[in-house]
Each structure stands twice: as structure tokens, then as C-alpha cells.
Amino acid sequence: MAGLTEDTAATLDFDKPDGRLVEAYAYGEVRRDDVVEFYITVMPEFGWQLANDLVFSRDGEMLRIHLSAEDRLLLVRFVLSPHSSQ
């Protein structure tokens, strides 16, 4: 999303026996509502189905997007995991 910068140093990526686990972060001076609207709009274009709030599912995987404010920045945390993981 325009206005977000990926924090590549904080990225975690590894495979588990039941699927991959990826955690990535981005941050920026963006409005929470704009981030929510952007991902709800764009994720279905990539085959992700909205499960609830900012939780998407596709091909046995779940993508959870967490938003938190830190000073003037919005921190966006992306967690990809097998559908059965929490």
C-alpha cells in the first residue's frame, strides 16, 4: 500500500510440517481506515477471501493483518499461517 514501508529486518519466514509461517511488518503515516479499506478491496484480487475483520483465507492458509498505532505511525503486522494454526 502506498505510504507504507516494509520493515525487512523484522520479517520471519519458515516452513512447518503443516505449512509455512511468515510474519512481516510495515509502517507509515497512514490512516487506519485507509489501510482497512485498501486490504479489504485488494486482497480478493489475489484470491484471498475475507473471513472476518482483517483475516483472509486462501488455499489452506490464513492471513491476519493486525494494526497498531505507535506515535504518529501506524504499524501493520501481517501473519501468514496454515489455516489450522492460530
PDB file of N, CA, C and O in Angstrom:
ATOM      1  N   MET A   1       0.845  -1.175   0.000  1.00  0.00           N
ATOM      2  CA  MET A   1       0.000   0.000   0.000  1.00  0.00           C
ATOM      3  C   MET A   1       0.892   1.239   0.000  1.00  0.00           C
ATOM      4  O   MET A   1       1.881   1.298   0.730  1.00  0.00           O
ATOM      5  N   ALA A   2       0.544   2.209  -0.805  1.00  0.00           N
ATOM      6  CA  ALA A   2       1.287   3.463  -0.830  1.00  0.00           C
ATOM      7  C   ALA A   2       1.264   4.082   0.564  1.00  0.00           C
ATOM      8  O   ALA A   2       0.231   4.094   1.234  1.00  0.00           O
ATOM      9  N   GLY A   3       2.401   4.587   0.986  1.00  0.00           N
ATOM     10  CA  GLY A   3       2.502   5.199   2.303  1.00  0.00           C
ATOM     11  C   GLY A   3       3.044   4.269   3.359  1.00  0.00           C
ATOM     12  O   GLY A   3       3.380   4.717   4.455  1.00  0.00           O
ATOM     13  N   LEU A   4       3.140   2.972   3.061  1.00  0.00           N
ATOM     14  CA  LEU A   4       3.705   2.006   3.999  1.00  0.00           C
ATOM     15  C   LEU A   4       5.110   1.617   3.548  1.00  0.00           C
ATOM     16  O   LEU A   4       5.383   1.498   2.353  1.00  0.00           O
ATOM     17  N   THR A   5       5.990   1.423   4.519  1.00  0.00           N
ATOM     18  CA  THR A   5       7.352   0.982   4.267  1.00  0.00           C
ATOM     19  C   THR A   5       7.558  -0.352   4.964  1.00  0.00           C
ATOM     20  O   THR A   5       7.287  -0.478   6.159  1.00  0.00           O
ATOM     21  N   GLU A   6       8.036  -1.350   4.226  1.00  0.00           N
ATOM     22  CA  GLU A   6       8.273  -2.668   4.808  1.00  0.00           C
ATOM     23  C   GLU A   6       9.487  -2.624   5.731  1.00  0.00           C
ATOM     24  O   GLU A   6      10.507  -2.019   5.401  1.00  0.00           O
ATOM     25  N   ASP A   7       9.371  -3.261   6.874  1.00  0.00           N
ATOM     26  CA  ASP A   7      10.488  -3.419   7.808  1.00  0.00           C
ATOM     27  C   ASP A   7      11.090  -4.796   7.561  1.00  0.00           C
ATOM     28  O   ASP A   7      10.718  -5.765   8.223  1.00  0.00           O
ATOM     29  N   THR A   8      12.018  -4.886   6.612  1.00  0.00           N
ATOM     30  CA  THR A   8      12.564  -6.184   6.207  1.00  0.00           C
ATOM     31  C   THR A   8      13.377  -6.847   7.313  1.00  0.00           C
ATOM     32  O   THR A   8      13.509  -8.071   7.324  1.00  0.00           O
ATOM     33  N   ALA A   9      13.922  -6.072   8.236  1.00  0.00           N
ATOM     34  CA  ALA A   9      14.710  -6.652   9.320  1.00  0.00           C
ATOM     35  C   ALA A   9      13.841  -7.439  10.297  1.00  0.00           C
ATOM     36  O   ALA A   9      14.342  -8.314  11.003  1.00  0.00           O
ATOM     37  N   ALA A  10      12.559  -7.141  10.343  1.00  0.00           N
ATOM     38  CA  ALA A  10      11.661  -7.805  11.297  1.00  0.00           C
ATOM     39  C   ALA A  10      10.942  -9.010  10.697  1.00  0.00           C
ATOM     40  O   ALA A  10      10.168  -9.664  11.395  1.00  0.00           O
ATOM     41  N   THR A  11      11.174  -9.319   9.432  1.00  0.00           N
ATOM     42  CA  THR A  11      10.466 -10.406   8.761  1.00  0.00           C
ATOM     43  C   THR A  11      10.922 -11.772   9.257  1.00  0.00           C
ATOM     44  O   THR A  11      12.118 -12.029   9.389  1.00  0.00           O
ATOM     45  N   LEU A  12       9.961 -12.639   9.528  1.00  0.00           N
ATOM     46  CA  LEU A  12      10.225 -14.033   9.887  1.00  0.00           C
ATOM     47  C   LEU A  12       9.607 -14.904   8.807  1.00  0.00           C
ATOM     48  O   LEU A  12       8.504 -14.626   8.338  1.00  0.00           O
ATOM     49  N   ASP A  13      10.310 -15.951   8.413  1.00  0.00           N
ATOM     50  CA  ASP A  13       9.813 -16.820   7.352  1.00  0.00           C
ATOM     51  C   ASP A  13      10.381 -18.215   7.554  1.00  0.00           C
ATOM     52  O   ASP A  13      11.595 -18.407   7.484  1.00  0.00           O
ATOM     53  N   PHE A  14       9.510 -19.195   7.807  1.00  0.00           N
ATOM     54  CA  PHE A  14       9.982 -20.570   7.872  1.00  0.00           C
ATOM     55  C   PHE A  14       8.848 -21.534   7.577  1.00  0.00           C
ATOM     56  O   PHE A  14       7.668 -21.207   7.705  1.00  0.00           O
ATOM     57  N   ASP A  15       9.249 -22.738   7.177  1.00  0.00           N
ATOM     58  CA  ASP A  15       8.287 -23.781   6.856  1.00  0.00           C
ATOM     59  C   ASP A  15       8.081 -24.678   8.061  1.00  0.00           C
ATOM     60  O   ASP A  15       9.020 -25.009   8.785  1.00  0.00           O
ATOM     61  N   LYS A  16       6.832 -25.061   8.258  1.00  0.00           N
ATOM     62  CA  LYS A  16       6.467 -26.013   9.305  1.00  0.00           C
ATOM     63  C   LYS A  16       5.981 -27.279   8.605  1.00  0.00           C
ATOM     64  O   LYS A  16       5.670 -27.244   7.414  1.00  0.00           O
ATOM     65  N   PRO A  17       5.914 -28.376   9.316  1.00  0.00           N
ATOM     66  CA  PRO A  17       5.403 -29.597   8.684  1.00  0.00           C
ATOM     67  C   PRO A  17       3.996 -29.431   8.104  1.00  0.00           C
ATOM     68  O   PRO A  17       3.658 -30.065   7.104  1.00  0.00           O
ATOM     69  N   ASP A  18       3.167 -28.571   8.736  1.00  0.00           N
ATOM     70  CA  ASP A  18       1.798 -28.383   8.256  1.00  0.00           C
ATOM     71  C   ASP A  18       1.635 -27.127   7.406  1.00  0.00           C
ATOM     72  O   ASP A  18       0.507 -26.734   7.111  1.00  0.00           O
ATOM     73  N   GLY A  19       2.740 -26.483   7.003  1.00  0.00           N
ATOM     74  CA  GLY A  19       2.664 -25.308   6.138  1.00  0.00           C
ATOM     75  C   GLY A  19       3.661 -24.239   6.532  1.00  0.00           C
ATOM     76  O   GLY A  19       4.395 -24.385   7.509  1.00  0.00           O
ATOM     77  N   ARG A  20       3.678 -23.178   5.774  1.00  0.00           N
ATOM     78  CA  ARG A  20       4.640 -22.108   6.043  1.00  0.00           C
ATOM     79  C   ARG A  20       4.095 -21.098   7.041  1.00  0.00           C
ATOM     80  O   ARG A  20       2.885 -20.951   7.213  1.00  0.00           O
ATOM     81  N   LEU A  21       5.015 -20.415   7.688  1.00  0.00           N
ATOM     82  CA  LEU A  21       4.672 -19.358   8.629  1.00  0.00           C
ATOM     83  C   LEU A  21       5.515 -18.143   8.266  1.00  0.00           C
ATOM     84  O   LEU A  21       6.744 -18.209   8.246  1.00  0.00           O
ATOM     85  N   VAL A  22       4.847 -17.046   7.984  1.00  0.00           N
ATOM     86  CA  VAL A  22       5.522 -15.813   7.610  1.00  0.00           C
ATOM     87  C   VAL A  22       4.947 -14.687   8.458  1.00  0.00           C
ATOM     88  O   VAL A  22       3.733 -14.581   8.634  1.00  0.00           O
ATOM     89  N   GLU A  23       5.831 -13.854   8.978  1.00  0.00           N
ATOM     90  CA  GLU A  23       5.402 -12.678   9.713  1.00  0.00           C
ATOM     91  C   GLU A  23       6.184 -11.495   9.148  1.00  0.00           C
ATOM     92  O   GLU A  23       7.414 -11.520   9.112  1.00  0.00           O
ATOM     93  N   ALA A  24       5.475 -10.467   8.712  1.00  0.00           N
ATOM     94  CA  ALA A  24       6.110  -9.300   8.115  1.00  0.00           C
ATOM     95  C   ALA A  24       5.475  -8.039   8.697  1.00  0.00           C
ATOM     96  O   ALA A  24       4.338  -8.049   9.169  1.00  0.00           O
ATOM     97  N   TYR A  25       6.246  -6.960   8.647  1.00  0.00           N
ATOM     98  CA  TYR A  25       5.794  -5.689   9.213  1.00  0.00           C
ATOM     99  C   TYR A  25       5.979  -4.566   8.210  1.00  0.00           C
ATOM    100  O   TYR A  25       6.901  -4.585   7.395  1.00  0.00           O
ATOM    101  N   ALA A  26       5.087  -3.586   8.283  1.00  0.00           N
ATOM    102  CA  ALA A  26       5.209  -2.350   7.519  1.00  0.00           C
ATOM    103  C   ALA A  26       4.696  -1.223   8.417  1.00  0.00           C
ATOM    104  O   ALA A  26       3.929  -1.451   9.352  1.00  0.00           O
ATOM    105  N   TYR A  27       5.136  -0.015   8.113  1.00  0.00           N
ATOM    106  CA  TYR A  27       4.720   1.121   8.926  1.00  0.00           C
ATOM    107  C   TYR A  27       4.633   2.367   8.050  1.00  0.00           C
ATOM    108  O   TYR A  27       5.247   2.439   6.986  1.00  0.00           O
ATOM    109  N   GLY A  28       3.869   3.333   8.511  1.00  0.00           N
ATOM    110  CA  GLY A  28       3.767   4.583   7.777  1.00  0.00           C
ATOM    111  C   GLY A  28       2.796   5.534   8.432  1.00  0.00           C
ATOM    112  O   GLY A  28       2.032   5.167   9.325  1.00  0.00           O
ATOM    113  N   GLU A  29       2.846   6.773   7.963  1.00  0.00           N
ATOM    114  CA  GLU A  29       1.914   7.787   8.443  1.00  0.00           C
ATOM    115  C   GLU A  29       0.660   7.719   7.581  1.00  0.00           C
ATOM    116  O   GLU A  29       0.415   8.578   6.734  1.00  0.00           O
ATOM    117  N   VAL A  30      -0.120   6.683   7.820  1.00  0.00           N
ATOM    118  CA  VAL A  30      -1.353   6.442   7.072  1.00  0.00           C
ATOM    119  C   VAL A  30      -2.504   6.297   8.055  1.00  0.00           C
ATOM    120  O   VAL A  30      -2.302   6.002   9.233  1.00  0.00           O
ATOM    121  N   ARG A  31      -3.704   6.506   7.555  1.00  0.00           N
ATOM    122  CA  ARG A  31      -4.887   6.373   8.410  1.00  0.00           C
ATOM    123  C   ARG A  31      -5.318   4.912   8.486  1.00  0.00           C
ATOM    124  O   ARG A  31      -5.290   4.192   7.487  1.00  0.00           O
ATOM    125  N   ARG A  32      -5.711   4.491   9.664  1.00  0.00           N
ATOM    126  CA  ARG A  32      -6.179   3.124   9.893  1.00  0.00           C
ATOM    127  C   ARG A  32      -7.301   2.758   8.913  1.00  0.00           C
ATOM    128  O   ARG A  32      -7.265   1.689   8.304  1.00  0.00           O
ATOM    129  N   ASP A  33      -8.294   3.640   8.759  1.00  0.00           N
ATOM    130  CA  ASP A  33      -9.426   3.354   7.872  1.00  0.00           C
ATOM    131  C   ASP A  33      -8.978   3.148   6.426  1.00  0.00           C
ATOM    132  O   ASP A  33      -9.539   2.316   5.712  1.00  0.00           O
ATOM    133  N   ASP A  34      -7.964   3.907   5.992  1.00  0.00           N
ATOM    134  CA  ASP A  34      -7.456   3.749   4.628  1.00  0.00           C
ATOM    135  C   ASP A  34      -6.792   2.389   4.440  1.00  0.00           C
ATOM    136  O   ASP A  34      -6.943   1.765   3.390  1.00  0.00           O
ATOM    137  N   VAL A  35      -6.056   1.925   5.455  1.00  0.00           N
ATOM    138  CA  VAL A  35      -5.401   0.612   5.378  1.00  0.00           C
ATOM    139  C   VAL A  35      -6.451  -0.491   5.328  1.00  0.00           C
ATOM    140  O   VAL A  35      -6.345  -1.414   4.520  1.00  0.00           O
ATOM    141  N   VAL A  36      -7.454  -0.400   6.180  1.00  0.00           N
ATOM    142  CA  VAL A  36      -8.526  -1.404   6.200  1.00  0.00           C
ATOM    143  C   VAL A  36      -9.220  -1.449   4.842  1.00  0.00           C
ATOM    144  O   VAL A  36      -9.405  -2.527   4.277  1.00  0.00           O
ATOM    145  N   GLU A  37      -9.599  -0.305   4.321  1.00  0.00           N
ATOM    146  CA  GLU A  37     -10.293  -0.256   3.034  1.00  0.00           C
ATOM    147  C   GLU A  37      -9.414  -0.810   1.908  1.00  0.00           C
ATOM    148  O   GLU A  37      -9.896  -1.546   1.046  1.00  0.00           O
ATOM    149  N   PHE A  38      -8.133  -0.457   1.917  1.00  0.00           N
ATOM    150  CA  PHE A  38      -7.223  -0.929   0.878  1.00  0.00           C
ATOM    151  C   PHE A  38      -7.142  -2.450   0.860  1.00  0.00           C
ATOM    152  O   PHE A  38      -7.326  -3.061  -0.192  1.00  0.00           O
ATOM    153  N   TYR A  39      -6.868  -3.073   2.009  1.00  0.00           N
ATOM    154  CA  TYR A  39      -6.683  -4.527   2.019  1.00  0.00           C
ATOM    155  C   TYR A  39      -7.990  -5.286   1.799  1.00  0.00           C
ATOM    156  O   TYR A  39      -7.980  -6.351   1.182  1.00  0.00           O
ATOM    157  N   ILE A  40      -9.097  -4.769   2.281  1.00  0.00           N
ATOM    158  CA  ILE A  40     -10.379  -5.431   2.027  1.00  0.00           C
ATOM    159  C   ILE A  40     -10.709  -5.382   0.534  1.00  0.00           C
ATOM    160  O   ILE A  40     -11.342  -6.294   0.003  1.00  0.00           O
ATOM    161  N   THR A  41     -10.282  -4.324  -0.131  1.00  0.00           N
ATOM    162  CA  THR A  41     -10.531  -4.180  -1.564  1.00  0.00           C
ATOM    163  C   THR A  41      -9.566  -5.007  -2.407  1.00  0.00           C
ATOM    164  O   THR A  41      -9.990  -5.669  -3.354  1.00  0.00           O
ATOM    165  N   VAL A  42      -8.278  -4.978  -2.078  1.00  0.00           N
ATOM    166  CA  VAL A  42      -7.262  -5.564  -2.955  1.00  0.00           C
ATOM    167  C   VAL A  42      -7.041  -7.067  -2.741  1.00  0.00           C
ATOM    168  O   VAL A  42      -6.712  -7.770  -3.696  1.00  0.00           O
ATOM    169  N   MET A  43      -7.210  -7.568  -1.539  1.00  0.00           N
ATOM    170  CA  MET A  43      -6.885  -8.979  -1.281  1.00  0.00           C
ATOM    171  C   MET A  43      -7.722  -9.961  -2.102  1.00  0.00           C
ATOM    172  O   MET A  43      -7.174 -10.965  -2.557  1.00  0.00           O
ATOM    173  N   PRO A  44      -9.023  -9.726  -2.316  1.00  0.00           N
ATOM    174  CA  PRO A  44      -9.782 -10.648  -3.173  1.00  0.00           C
ATOM    175  C   PRO A  44      -9.238 -10.728  -4.603  1.00  0.00           C
ATOM    176  O   PRO A  44      -9.410 -11.751  -5.265  1.00  0.00           O
ATOM    177  N   GLU A  45      -8.592  -9.676  -5.084  1.00  0.00           N
ATOM    178  CA  GLU A  45      -7.997  -9.697  -6.420  1.00  0.00           C
ATOM    179  C   GLU A  45      -6.863 -10.721  -6.515  1.00  0.00           C
ATOM    180  O   GLU A  45      -6.512 -11.163  -7.609  1.00  0.00           O
ATOM    181  N   PHE A  46      -6.296 -11.094  -5.370  1.00  0.00           N
ATOM    182  CA  PHE A  46      -5.223 -12.091  -5.316  1.00  0.00           C
ATOM    183  C   PHE A  46      -5.726 -13.447  -4.822  1.00  0.00           C
ATOM    184  O   PHE A  46      -4.929 -14.313  -4.460  1.00  0.00           O
ATOM    185  N   GLY A  47      -7.045 -13.632  -4.808  1.00  0.00           N
ATOM    186  CA  GLY A  47      -7.632 -14.910  -4.435  1.00  0.00           C
ATOM    187  C   GLY A  47      -7.905 -15.086  -2.959  1.00  0.00           C
ATOM    188  O   GLY A  47      -8.347 -16.157  -2.545  1.00  0.00           O
ATOM    189  N   TRP A  48      -7.655 -14.065  -2.147  1.00  0.00           N
ATOM    190  CA  TRP A  48      -7.904 -14.148  -0.709  1.00  0.00           C
ATOM    191  C   TRP A  48      -9.361 -13.802  -0.434  1.00  0.00           C
ATOM    192  O   TRP A  48      -9.887 -12.812  -0.942  1.00  0.00           O
ATOM    193  N   GLN A  49     -10.007 -14.641   0.385  1.00  0.00           N
ATOM    194  CA  GLN A  49     -11.397 -14.416   0.773  1.00  0.00           C
ATOM    195  C   GLN A  49     -11.428 -13.851   2.187  1.00  0.00           C
ATOM    196  O   GLN A  49     -10.751 -14.364   3.078  1.00  0.00           O
ATOM    197  N   LEU A  50     -12.202 -12.808   2.391  1.00  0.00           N
ATOM    198  CA  LEU A  50     -12.334 -12.196   3.705  1.00  0.00           C
ATOM    199  C   LEU A  50     -13.096 -13.139   4.625  1.00  0.00           C
ATOM    200  O   LEU A  50     -14.233 -13.507   4.332  1.00  0.00           O
ATOM    201  N   ALA A  51     -12.476 -13.534   5.743  1.00  0.00           N
ATOM    202  CA  ALA A  51     -13.123 -14.404   6.725  1.00  0.00           C
ATOM    203  C   ALA A  51     -13.833 -13.549   7.770  1.00  0.00           C
ATOM    204  O   ALA A  51     -15.001 -13.786   8.077  1.00  0.00           O
ATOM    205  N   ASN A  52     -13.141 -12.569   8.311  1.00  0.00           N
ATOM    206  CA  ASN A  52     -13.715 -11.573   9.215  1.00  0.00           C
ATOM    207  C   ASN A  52     -12.677 -10.496   9.471  1.00  0.00           C
ATOM    208  O   ASN A  52     -11.477 -10.735   9.337  1.00  0.00           O
ATOM    209  N   ASP A  53     -13.137  -9.317   9.836  1.00  0.00           N
ATOM    210  CA  ASP A  53     -12.249  -8.183  10.067  1.00  0.00           C
ATOM    211  C   ASP A  53     -11.127  -8.175   9.041  1.00  0.00           C
ATOM    212  O   ASP A  53     -11.403  -8.087   7.844  1.00  0.00           O
ATOM    213  N   LEU A  54      -9.889  -8.263   9.460  1.00  0.00           N
ATOM    214  CA  LEU A  54      -8.753  -8.301   8.543  1.00  0.00           C
ATOM    215  C   LEU A  54      -8.102  -9.676   8.559  1.00  0.00           C
ATOM    216  O   LEU A  54      -6.881  -9.799   8.655  1.00  0.00           O
ATOM    217  N   VAL A  55      -8.931 -10.702   8.462  1.00  0.00           N
ATOM    218  CA  VAL A  55      -8.469 -12.089   8.375  1.00  0.00           C
ATOM    219  C   VAL A  55      -8.950 -12.641   7.040  1.00  0.00           C
ATOM    220  O   VAL A  55     -10.138 -12.597   6.720  1.00  0.00           O
ATOM    221  N   PHE A  56      -7.995 -13.164   6.265  1.00  0.00           N
ATOM    222  CA  PHE A  56      -8.283 -13.677   4.929  1.00  0.00           C
ATOM    223  C   PHE A  56      -7.868 -15.138   4.834  1.00  0.00           C
ATOM    224  O   PHE A  56      -6.964 -15.571   5.548  1.00  0.00           O
ATOM    225  N   SER A  57      -8.514 -15.900   3.965  1.00  0.00           N
ATOM    226  CA  SER A  57      -8.136 -17.297   3.759  1.00  0.00           C
ATOM    227  C   SER A  57      -7.985 -17.571   2.264  1.00  0.00           C
ATOM    228  O   SER A  57      -8.655 -16.974   1.422  1.00  0.00           O
ATOM    229  N   ARG A  58      -7.066 -18.510   1.971  1.00  0.00           N
ATOM    230  CA  ARG A  58      -6.833 -18.937   0.587  1.00  0.00           C
ATOM    231  C   ARG A  58      -6.015 -20.217   0.619  1.00  0.00           C
ATOM    232  O   ARG A  58      -4.997 -20.282   1.308  1.00  0.00           O
ATOM    233  N   ASP A  59      -6.441 -21.226  -0.109  1.00  0.00           N
ATOM    234  CA  ASP A  59      -5.675 -22.461  -0.297  1.00  0.00           C
ATOM    235  C   ASP A  59      -5.098 -23.034   0.997  1.00  0.00           C
ATOM    236  O   ASP A  59      -3.922 -23.395   1.044  1.00  0.00           O
ATOM    237  N   GLY A  60      -5.914 -23.119   2.040  1.00  0.00           N
ATOM    238  CA  GLY A  60      -5.476 -23.721   3.295  1.00  0.00           C
ATOM    239  C   GLY A  60      -4.601 -22.832   4.152  1.00  0.00           C
ATOM    240  O   GLY A  60      -4.012 -23.303   5.125  1.00  0.00           O
ATOM    241  N   GLU A  61      -4.502 -21.548   3.809  1.00  0.00           N
ATOM    242  CA  GLU A  61      -3.703 -20.615   4.602  1.00  0.00           C
ATOM    243  C   GLU A  61      -4.573 -19.469   5.102  1.00  0.00           C
ATOM    244  O   GLU A  61      -5.592 -19.126   4.502  1.00  0.00           O
ATOM    245  N   MET A  62      -4.146 -18.895   6.206  1.00  0.00           N
ATOM    246  CA  MET A  62      -4.815 -17.725   6.776  1.00  0.00           C
ATOM    247  C   MET A  62      -3.828 -16.572   6.774  1.00  0.00           C
ATOM    248  O   MET A  62      -2.650 -16.754   7.082  1.00  0.00           O
ATOM    249  N   LEU A  63      -4.305 -15.394   6.429  1.00  0.00           N
ATOM    250  CA  LEU A  63      -3.515 -14.178   6.509  1.00  0.00           C
ATOM    251  C   LEU A  63      -4.239 -13.232   7.444  1.00  0.00           C
ATOM    252  O   LEU A  63      -5.365 -12.807   7.185  1.00  0.00           O
ATOM    253  N   ARG A  64      -3.566 -12.914   8.536  1.00  0.00           N
ATOM    254  CA  ARG A  64      -4.140 -11.992   9.515  1.00  0.00           C
ATOM    255  C   ARG A  64      -3.361 -10.683   9.444  1.00  0.00           C
ATOM    256  O   ARG A  64      -2.130 -10.681   9.433  1.00  0.00           O
ATOM    257  N   ILE A  65      -4.088  -9.576   9.396  1.00  0.00           N
ATOM    258  CA  ILE A  65      -3.464  -8.264   9.363  1.00  0.00           C
ATOM    259  C   ILE A  65      -3.847  -7.544  10.650  1.00  0.00           C
ATOM    260  O   ILE A  65      -5.024  -7.322  10.934  1.00  0.00           O
ATOM    261  N   HIS A  66      -2.825  -7.185  11.418  1.00  0.00           N
ATOM    262  CA  HIS A  66      -3.017  -6.504  12.697  1.00  0.00           C
ATOM    263  C   HIS A  66      -2.531  -5.070  12.573  1.00  0.00           C
ATOM    264  O   HIS A  66      -1.472  -4.823  11.995  1.00  0.00           O
ATOM    265  N   LEU A  67      -3.283  -4.133  13.104  1.00  0.00           N
ATOM    266  CA  LEU A  67      -2.929  -2.722  13.045  1.00  0.00           C
ATOM    267  C   LEU A  67      -2.747  -2.178  14.447  1.00  0.00           C
ATOM    268  O   LEU A  67      -3.551  -2.452  15.338  1.00  0.00           O
ATOM    269  N   SER A  68      -1.681  -1.400  14.641  1.00  0.00           N
ATOM    270  CA  SER A  68      -1.473  -0.755  15.933  1.00  0.00           C
ATOM    271  C   SER A  68      -0.767   0.578  15.733  1.00  0.00           C
ATOM    272  O   SER A  68       0.117   0.708  14.886  1.00  0.00           O
ATOM    273  N   ALA A  69      -1.167   1.556  16.518  1.00  0.00           N
ATOM    274  CA  ALA A  69      -0.590   2.893  16.425  1.00  0.00           C
ATOM    275  C   ALA A  69       0.642   2.972  17.313  1.00  0.00           C
ATOM    276  O   ALA A  69       0.641   2.494  18.448  1.00  0.00           O
ATOM    277  N   GLU A  70       1.699   3.586  16.774  1.00  0.00           N
ATOM    278  CA  GLU A  70       2.914   3.856  17.533  1.00  0.00           C
ATOM    279  C   GLU A  70       3.333   5.279  17.216  1.00  0.00           C
ATOM    280  O   GLU A  70       3.814   5.569  16.120  1.00  0.00           O
ATOM    281  N   ASP A  71       3.145   6.163  18.185  1.00  0.00           N
ATOM    282  CA  ASP A  71       3.372   7.594  17.977  1.00  0.00           C
ATOM    283  C   ASP A  71       2.534   8.052  16.787  1.00  0.00           C
ATOM    284  O   ASP A  71       1.317   7.871  16.793  1.00  0.00           O
ATOM    285  N   ARG A  72       3.155   8.640  15.771  1.00  0.00           N
ATOM    286  CA  ARG A  72       2.410   9.121  14.603  1.00  0.00           C
ATOM    287  C   ARG A  72       2.308   8.059  13.520  1.00  0.00           C
ATOM    288  O   ARG A  72       1.656   8.279  12.500  1.00  0.00           O
ATOM    289  N   LEU A  73       2.940   6.916  13.725  1.00  0.00           N
ATOM    290  CA  LEU A  73       2.958   5.872  12.709  1.00  0.00           C
ATOM    291  C   LEU A  73       1.913   4.803  12.989  1.00  0.00           C
ATOM    292  O   LEU A  73       1.542   4.558  14.137  1.00  0.00           O
ATOM    293  N   LEU A  74       1.450   4.176  11.923  1.00  0.00           N
ATOM    294  CA  LEU A  74       0.600   3.004  12.048  1.00  0.00           C
ATOM    295  C   LEU A  74       1.470   1.800  11.710  1.00  0.00           C
ATOM    296  O   LEU A  74       2.078   1.758  10.641  1.00  0.00           O
ATOM    297  N   LEU A  75       1.534   0.834  12.600  1.00  0.00           N
ATOM    298  CA  LEU A  75       2.286  -0.398  12.380  1.00  0.00           C
ATOM    299  C   LEU A  75       1.318  -1.456  11.866  1.00  0.00           C
ATOM    300  O   LEU A  75       0.268  -1.696  12.462  1.00  0.00           O
ATOM    301  N   VAL A  76       1.686  -2.082  10.754  1.00  0.00           N
ATOM    302  CA  VAL A  76       0.852  -3.119  10.142  1.00  0.00           C
ATOM    303  C   VAL A  76       1.630  -4.426  10.215  1.00  0.00           C
ATOM    304  O   VAL A  76       2.737  -4.527   9.687  1.00  0.00           O
ATOM    305  N   ARG A  77       1.049  -5.417  10.868  1.00  0.00           N
ATOM    306  CA  ARG A  77       1.687  -6.730  11.034  1.00  0.00           C
ATOM    307  C   ARG A  77       0.899  -7.740  10.210  1.00  0.00           C
ATOM    308  O   ARG A  77      -0.318  -7.860  10.352  1.00  0.00           O
ATOM    309  N   PHE A  78       1.601  -8.458   9.354  1.00  0.00           N
ATOM    310  CA  PHE A  78       0.998  -9.481   8.508  1.00  0.00           C
ATOM    311  C   PHE A  78       1.458 -10.841   9.015  1.00  0.00           C
ATOM    312  O   PHE A  78       2.660 -11.073   9.146  1.00  0.00           O
ATOM    313  N   VAL A  79       0.524 -11.742   9.301  1.00  0.00           N
ATOM    314  CA  VAL A  79       0.865 -13.077   9.773  1.00  0.00           C
ATOM    315  C   VAL A  79       0.197 -14.098   8.862  1.00  0.00           C
ATOM    316  O   VAL A  79      -1.030 -14.197   8.818  1.00  0.00           O
ATOM    317  N   LEU A  80       1.011 -14.855   8.139  1.00  0.00           N
ATOM    318  CA  LEU A  80       0.540 -15.913   7.253  1.00  0.00           C
ATOM    319  C   LEU A  80       0.830 -17.244   7.932  1.00  0.00           C
ATOM    320  O   LEU A  80       1.954 -17.494   8.366  1.00  0.00           O
ATOM    321  N   SER A  81      -0.182 -18.093   8.023  1.00  0.00           N
ATOM    322  CA  SER A  81      -0.008 -19.393   8.676  1.00  0.00           C
ATOM    323  C   SER A  81      -0.951 -20.412   8.060  1.00  0.00           C
ATOM    324  O   SER A  81      -1.900 -20.057   7.361  1.00  0.00           O
ATOM    325  N   PRO A  82      -0.679 -21.689   8.329  1.00  0.00           N
ATOM    326  CA  PRO A  82      -1.630 -22.705   7.873  1.00  0.00           C
ATOM    327  C   PRO A  82      -3.008 -22.422   8.490  1.00  0.00           C
ATOM    328  O   PRO A  82      -3.098 -21.896   9.599  1.00  0.00           O
ATOM    329  N   HIS A  83      -4.047 -22.763   7.785  1.00  0.00           N
ATOM    330  CA  HIS A  83      -5.410 -22.469   8.210  1.00  0.00           C
ATOM    331  C   HIS A  83      -5.703 -22.988   9.606  1.00  0.00           C
ATOM    332  O   HIS A  83      -6.478 -22.366  10.334  1.00  0.00           O
ATOM    333  N   SER A  84      -5.115 -24.098  10.003  1.00  0.00           N
ATOM    334  CA  SER A  84      -5.402 -24.697  11.313  1.00  0.00           C
ATOM    335  C   SER A  84      -4.637 -24.042  12.445  1.00  0.00           C
ATOM    336  O   SER A  84      -4.953 -24.297  13.607  1.00  0.00           O
ATOM    337  N   SER A  85      -3.626 -23.194  12.157  1.00  0.00           N
ATOM    338  CA  SER A  85      -2.830 -22.548  13.202  1.00  0.00           C
ATOM    339  C   SER A  85      -3.543 -21.305  13.707  1.00  0.00           C
ATOM    340  O   SER A  85      -4.386 -20.733  13.016  1.00  0.00           O
ATOM    341  N   GLN A  86      -3.199 -20.898  14.909  1.00  0.00           N
ATOM    342  CA  GLN A  86      -3.759 -19.671  15.487  1.00  0.00           C
ATOM    343  C   GLN A  86      -2.789 -18.538  15.398  1.00  0.00           C
ATOM    344  O   GLN A  86      -3.094 -17.429  15.837  1.00  0.00           O
TER     345      GLN A  86
END
